[in-house]
């Protein structure tokens, strides 16, 4: 095995992460019916919970988007560990963290469960594609 060189913090890493995010957006537009339905269901659930008074503009509202924090982490892993297949497990760990954060969001916002579940599904849909693209970057096996 050769030496490992990581490019964390370089300009190329930032460009790589931006390019990976573009690939994720391309995948989301390819599967546009699922993306559209998840987005519409999330908007309807959030509006419904606001209308019924179950969700307010307070500190708990920030917990609604807690699962979204896993997507940049997964893309960062894909950019930093590009062409290092021995670190492919880190993309799975990042996606698993997103699932755990979605569960925390659901438990914390149990009164507004429709908003929590639907927004978490949207965030996890994006994180799933981030994981897929990051794995392709890490392993070098592009479709």
N, C-alpha and C positions, 0 to 999 in steps of 0.2 A: 504494500500500500504506500502511496506517495504521501507527501506532506499536505496538510490541510491548510488552505489559505482562505480566510473569510474576508468578505468585502463589506463589512458592516460600516455604515457611515459614509460611504463614498457616494459620489454623484451618480455613478453607474447603478448603484443599488436603488437609489431613488427613482431613476428612470426605469429600472427593471420592475419595481413595484408598480409604477404607473402603467407600464405595459401589461403586467399581469392583471391589474384591475380592469384595463380595457378588454382583455380577453374574457374576463368574468362577465362584463356587461354584454359582450358579444354572445356569450352563452345564454344569458338571461333573455336577450332579444330573440335568440333562436327558439327558446322555449317560452315564447311570449304568452301563450294562453294561460299557463300555470302562473307566470309572473303577474299577469293582469288580474286573474281571479284572486290570488293571494293579496294583492294590493287593494282591490275593491272590498274584499272581506275585512281587511284590516281597517280601512277608512270607515266602513259601515259600523264596525264594532266600536271604534274609538268615538265616533259621533253618537252612537247609541249610549255608551257609558257616560259621556259628557251630558247628554240630554237627560238621562235618569239620575244624574248627580253621583254616580258611583266613582267617577274619576274627576279630580279637580286639578287646577294648576298649582301644584305644590311640589315639594321635594320628591314625593313618590312617583311623580310623572317621569322623572329622569330614569327611574328603574324600568320603565317600559322599554327603553332602548338598550338595556344592559346586555342582551345577547349580541347586539351589533358590534360590541367591542372585540369579539373574537375574530371577525373578518380581517381587520388590519393586521392582527397578530399573525394570522395564517399567511397572509400575503407577504409580511415581513420575513417569515420563515422561508417562504418560497423564493424570495429574492436573495436572502443572505446565504442560504445553503444550496444555491443553484449548482447542479452537477455534482452533488455529494449524496448519492443514494443511501448511504448508511444513516442519514438523518431524516429519512422519509417518515418515520414514526412521529416526528414533531408536528406534522400537518394534522395527523389524526388526533394528537393530544390537543391541538388548538381547536379543532372542531368539537371534540368532547367537552372542552371547557365552555364552548358556546352552548352546548346542550345543558350543561350544569348551570350556566348563568340564566338560561331560559327557565329552568326549574325554579331557581331562586326568584326570578321575576314573577313567575306564576304563584308561588307561595306568598310572596310579599304583597302582591296585588290581587289577593283572592276575591275581594269584593268585585273588582273589575276584571273578572276572569276572561271575558270575551276579548277585551282589548289585549290583555297579556298574552293569551294564546295566539291570537291572530298576528300580532306584531312580532311575537317570537318566531312564528312560522315563517314570516317574511324574512326576518334576520337570518334564520337558519337556512332558508333556501339560498340566500346570498352566500352565507358561509360555506354551504356545501359546495357550491361552484368555486369558491375561493380555495377550498381544500383540494378540489379536483385539479385546478390549474396549478396550485402550488406543488402538488405531487408530480405533475408533468414536468415542472421546472426543476424540482429536486432530482428526479430520476433521469431526466433528459429524454424520456419517452413521450414525444409529442404526437398527438393524433393528427 
